[in-house]
Amino acid sequence: MSNSETFIDEVTEEVRKDKLYGYMRKYGWIAFLAVLLIVGGTAYSEFRKGQTTSVAQAAGDAILAALEINDDEARAAALQSIEVSGSSAAITKLLAAADLTETEDIMGAASTLDSVVNDVNAPQIYRDLAALKSVIVQSNILLTEDRRALLVGLAEAGAPFRVVAKEQLALLSVEDGDVEAALTQFAALSQDAEATQGQRERAFSMIVALGGDIEAFLGDIVSTNSLDN
């Protein structure tokens, strides 16, 4: 199993996106007032737009400057110090977590990722990505059942990282020594329409590495799908 374990480790390592409308009336002071409101409102709107653009540009410049730092730990610290919110905050934290992982600060990376997961102002796709990465980086810390419970939600139909989560679930079955379940999961993954070519190839490779019969398992998958239809 040492070759299989090495292969699984390599696969695991591999597995790892922006009103003002005024209304004018016809008569007298109403028209004059409406014009004033429009002019004033437009000026205010442009002022706010300018502020928003300036803030976004400043944040972008700060992120780019941080990414130019060669040291992983220093780069992570610089990214975490940038004061942004929403999508920008989620992105900087995801980048910082990647650097913290490289420095083997697993708890720091997990804490940073979990802050994205719990950020209600962050886009759901970033929250899901952070949850998936959190499970992966804590593979040697979290219990198998805890990791599986988190991955099951990410593997639901329509989830943006469903296929990656399914692959991680199959690898968990391998860790548990449940070869039969793993073979079935990898066979299903190899036939998943949303799986990439690389994911399909890894699934086939895992079936072979686990001693499975590809043709037999694929035949079972096709037969099951035919009955379902």
SULGIPE-V97940 format. One record per backbone hydrogen bond with DSSP energy under -1.0 kcal/mol. NH is the residue of the N-H (numbers start at 1). CO is the residue of the C=O. If there is no record, write none. Layout:
BEGIN
nh->[NH/NH]
co->[CO/CO]
END
This chain:
BEGIN
nh->[5/6/7/8/9/10/11/12/13/14/15/21/31/32/33/34/35/36/37/38/39/40/41/42/43/44/45/46/47/48/49/50/51/52/53/54/55/56/57/58/59/60/61/62/63/64/65/66/67/69/75/76/77/78/79/80/81/82/84/90/91/92/93/94/95/96/97/98/99/100/101/102/103/104/105/106/109/110/111/112/113/114/115/117/118/119/122/127/128/129/130/131/132/133/134/135/136/137/138/139/141/142/147/148/149/150/151/152/154/155/159/162/165/166/167/168/169/170/171/172/173/174/175/176/177/178/179/182/183/184/185/186/187/188/189/190/192/195/200/201/202/203/204/205/206/207/208/209/210/211/212/217/218/219/220/221/222/223/224/225/226/227/228/229]
co->[1/2/3/4/5/6/7/8/9/10/11/19/27/28/29/30/31/32/33/34/35/36/37/38/39/40/41/42/43/44/45/46/47/48/49/50/51/52/53/54/55/56/57/58/59/60/61/62/63/66/71/72/73/74/75/76/77/79/82/86/87/88/89/90/91/92/93/94/95/96/97/98/99/101/100/104/105/106/107/108/109/110/111/113/114/116/119/123/124/125/126/127/128/129/130/131/132/133/134/136/138/138/143/144/145/146/147/148/150/151/156/159/161/162/163/164/165/166/167/168/169/170/171/172/174/173/177/178/179/180/181/182/183/184/185/186/189/192/196/197/198/199/200/201/202/203/204/205/206/208/207/213/214/215/216/217/218/219/220/221/222/223/224/225]
END
